[in-house]
Every structure is written in structure tokens, then in C-alpha cells.
Amino acid sequence: MSTTATPSPTTAPEPTPADVGVPAVRPQGGAGLGTTALATARRTVLQFFRTPQLLLMGTVQGALFLFMFRYVFGGAISTGGELSYVDFLVPGFLVTVILWTGMGAAAGVAEDSATGVYDRMRSLPIPRAAVMVGRSLADITLVGWGMLVTGALGFVLGFRAHGGIGPTILAFVLMLVAGYAFTWVFITIGLVSGNAQAAQGMSMLVIPFSFISSANVPIQSMPGWMQPFAANQPITVIINAVRSLMQGGTEVVGIGHTTAYWVVLSLVWTAAILVVFGALATARFARTT
């Protein structure tokens, strides 16, 4: 008696991480935090390069604002100290790049969340926290790019750092550290907003911090009721530290305390922002995916 073999039904192969747009990281026993974070960062950076208008718009926007303040408003603004306006302006403008660049980070996170990219990542054997860590590492590259372009343009427009090479390098390191902390603010906004348009709108709520600060004008020129907030908010603290480092001390830039005081206070603010918004973003990501 013969039997006829019944062919087993064929099933479509399961999609690979590359097919769904997530990092292909599958080391034995599951991916580790560092490996996954770097893979996620690489994926996001590659997205940046596939969308050159993102880099271009951020660069052009910063250049236009810097050019406008340098030549349109610069002649009417007194720094109240020894510095020329361009030497006063550029350090502050470099710090505000953190906020302007962060708007793109919020929109990117919101878009990935809305299109299900993060849901697919959650199905992989990877630490959930690593996904947002990787995103923050990618976003800090945009911040660094914005600072590089702004610094180069500032040099062309007449800016000079009189504090020396060492303190200037330290100022850039401080800005990158602060920028990393602020990326978590925008990651949180992206996770809670729901879509890219809402994320951009919510990000605008952070932008006033760049204007109500010592970035473009001395605090003393503001109305008396505004000065306490402007003088003590984190953007001003970071600007004071960066400006003092780049231009040779607080006496030169016309502010109180020492350079070390502003650097330490900047690090305190940075740590607080990183802890608070890092925890909020991680908790939100775990809850919504």
C-alpha cells in the first residue's frame, strides 16, 4: 500500500530587521545596551544623510539669524563691556543652536513613533532604553554639526575667541555635553506629541528660552521684572560659562562670579536636565510601545 506525501504548507519568511527599518543587532543572548544604542544611532544618522534638507535647513536657518543679528541689530546693541558685539553674540548663538537643532529631533522621534518603527524595535531582543540612547547619540551629531557651521560663519563675520585654544575647546565640550542633555528634552516632546507637526509646535515652547537669555543682549538691558528669570535660567548659565571661557574671563564679558562658578553651575543644570528628562523619556517609551 503506497502513501502519497502531502506537501507541507509553505510560509513566508519572517521579515528581518533590515526589512522593517530597525538595526540588525542580534548577538548571542540578545543585544546589549551599548551595541543596540550604537546600531540605533547609526540607523538614525544614515536617515539624516538620506534627508539632506534636514541638514541644509538647520544650517541656513542658523546662518540667517546670525547674519541678521550681526548686521541688522548689532549696531544698536551695546554689550556693556569690553567686547565687540560679534564677540559677545557668537558664543551665545552657539549655545542656542542646541535648541534650534533639537526641534528636528522631536519631529524625528514623533515620526518614528507614529509609523511603528519603535513598535518593531520592541519585538527584538534588545534593551528598550538603548533605543532612546541611540537616538540621543545621533541627535548630538546634528548639534555638533550646527555648532561647527555656526562657529565657522561667526569667524567669517569677525568673531575671535580671545581666551585661548584650551578654554575654547573646553567651551565646545561643555556645549556638547549640555546639548546631549537637551536632546532628551526634545526626545520627550517627540514621544508625547503623537505626530511630527505637533512635535514641532510643542518644541516652539522651548525656543523663548533662547531669547529671554544673555544670548543676544545683556541681561541688564531687559525689563526689571524679566531679569531674575533671564539671569538664572539654564541657557543663560551655559552661555555665561561658554562666553567666559572663550573671551578670557568674567571681567571681560561683564558678568559677576568666576568662570569656574559658571562652568560648575552649567554642569549642575545639565545633570539635572539629563536625569529628569532621561527618566521621563525612558518611562514614556516603555509605556507607549
N, C-alpha and C positions, 0 to 999 in steps of 0.2 A: 504494500500500500504506500503510495507516494504522497508526499505532502508538498503543498506549494507555499513557499516562503512569502509571507506578507511583508512588503516593504514598509519599514518604519517611516512615520511621517517626518518630513524634514522641517527643521525650524530655522528661522533666520538667525544669523549670528548676532550676538549681543553687540550693541554699539560700544566702541572703545572710547576712552576719554577724549581722544583727539577728535572723534566724530561729533561730540557734543560740545566741544569748545572748552574743555576743562583740562588742567595739566595732567599729563600722563605720568603719574608718580605712583609706582606700586612696588616698593621694596618689600623684601620678605618680612612678613609680620605686620604689614601696614606701614604707611608713610609716617615719618617723624615730623615734628613741628618745623624744624629748620628746612628740611628737604621740601616739604609742601609749601612753606612760605616762599622759598626761592622760586619754586616752579610757578606759583601763582603770580609772583612779581614779574617773572619772565613773560608769562602769558599777557599780562596787562601792559607791560612795556611794548610788546610786539603790537598790541592793539593801538597804542599811541602812534607808532610808526605807520600803521595802516590808515591812520586818520591824521594826515599831516596838517590839516586845517586846525586841529586842536592845538598843535604846537605853534602854528603860524598866528592864530588869533590871539593867543596869550601873549606872544611876543609883540605883535603890532599894538595891542591894547596898552601894554605897559610902556612901549616906546612913545605912543601918542600922549599919554598922561604925563610922562616925564618931560617930554618936549614942551608941552603946554605950560606946566608949572615953571619950567626953567625960563621960558622966554615971554610968556603972556603975563604970569603973575609975579615972576621973580623980581622985577624992578620995583614993585610996590610993597614988597615984604622985607622987613628988617629982621635980621636974626638975633639982634640984641646982644651980640658978642663979637668976637674977632673973626669969625668965619664968613666967607663969602656965601651967598645964598646957595650956589650949586654944591659947595662942600657941606652945607647944612642939609640940603634936600636929599641928595643921593643915598646916604646911609639910611634915612628914614624910609625912602622909597623902596630900598632893597628889602626892608622888613615887611612892608605892606604887600610885596609880591606874594608872600605866604598866603594872604587872604584871597587875593585875586586869583591865584592859581588853584586854590582849594575849591573854588566853585565848580571847576571841571571835575574834581574828584567826587564831589557829592552827586553830580549828574551821572557820572560813570557807575557809581555804586547803585544808584537807583535804577539805572537801565539794566544792569546785570541781575538785580533782584527781580525786576518786573518780567524779564524774559526767561526766568527759570534757570539761569546759569548756576546760581548758588544752590538751588534745589538739587541739581545734578551733582554738584560737588559734595553735597551732604551724603549722597549714596555711596561715595567712595570711602575706603578705609583710611581716612586721613583725619587729623585733629581739626575740629571746627575752627578753633581760634587761629590756626595757621592761615586760613583763607583771608581773614581781615588783616593779619600781619603782613602777608604778601601784598595785599592791595596797598597798604600804607607804605611799604618799601618802594613800590612802583610810583606812587604819587610823589614821594620825596624827590624822585628823579626829575619830575616836572618842576618842582620848586627850585631845585638846583639849576635847571636849565634857565628858568626865568631870572634867577639871580645873576647867572653868568651873562646873559644878554643885557640885563639892566645895568650891571656894572660896566660892561664894555661900552654901552651907549653913554653912560654917565662920564666915562673917561673922555670920550669924543667931545662931549659937551663942556668939558673943562674941569670935571671933578678930579681932585687929587686927595689921596689919603696921607695925611701928614704925621700919622702916629707910628709909621714904620711897617715893615713887611710882617714881622711876627704878630703884633697886635691886630693887624688887618686880617691875617689868616685866621687868628682866633675869633675875630668878629664873624667871619663867614662860617666857621664851625658852629658858633653859637646860634647863628641864624638857621642853619640846617637842623640842629637839634630842636630848636623852637618850632621850625617848620614841620618836623616829624610829629611833634605833639599836636599841632593844629590840624594835621591831616586827619586825626581821629575825630576832631570836631565835625569835619565835613563828611567823614565816613558815617558818623552817627546821623547826620542830617539826611544823607542818602538812604540810609536804612529805614528811617521813619517817614520819609516823604511819600513813597509809593511810586513815583514816576520822575523822569528826568526834569520835566517842566516844573513840577512842584519843588524839586530839589534846588533848582536854580533860584526860584523865588524865595525859598527859605534861607538860602545862602546869603541873599542880599541883606538879611537881618544882621549879619556879622560885619558887613562892609563899613557901616558907620564907625566902627572901632578904628578904622584906618584914618578917618578924617578927624574924629574927636581925639586927637593924639598930637604928639610933637613931631609927626612925620613931615608936615608941610609948613607949619608955622610954630613959633614959640608958644608955649602954654600961656605965658603972660599976656599975649595978645587976645586971648579968649575972654568972654564974659566971666565975671567973678563966680557966678553960680555953677558954671561949667568946669572951671579949673580943677576942683578937687577930684572929680571923676576922670578928667583927661590926664591928670598928672599921675594917677595911681592905677590906671587900667593896664593890663599886661602888655599891650602893644607899645605904649609909651615907655614902659620899663625896659623892654627889649631894645627899643630904638635908642634910649639913653645909653645903654650899655654898648651897643654897636657904634654909635656916634662917638662916644668917648674913646673907645679902642682905636677907631680909625683916625681920629683927629688929634690925639695926643693928650687926652685927659679932660676931666670935667670942667677945669678952669677955662679951657679953650672954648668949649661948647656952651658955657654959661649956665650950668646946672649945679645944684648942690650935691653933697656927698662925694664919695670917691668912685673911681671906675670899678674897683673891686666890689663896692657895695651894689652897684647896678648889675654887675655880672652875676653875683650871687642871688640877688633878688629875681633876676631873669630866670635862673635855673630853678628857683623855688616855684615860680609861676609855671614854668614849663613842666616840671614834675607833677604839679597839681592838675594841670590840664590833661596830661597824659594818663594819669591814674583814673581821673573821673570819667573822661570820655572814652578811654580804652575799655574800662569796665562796662560803660553804657553800651558801646558798640558791640562788644562781645556778647553781652546778655541779649541784646536785641537780635543779633544774628542767630543765636541759638534758639530764640523763641519764635522767630518768623520763618525759619527754614525747616 
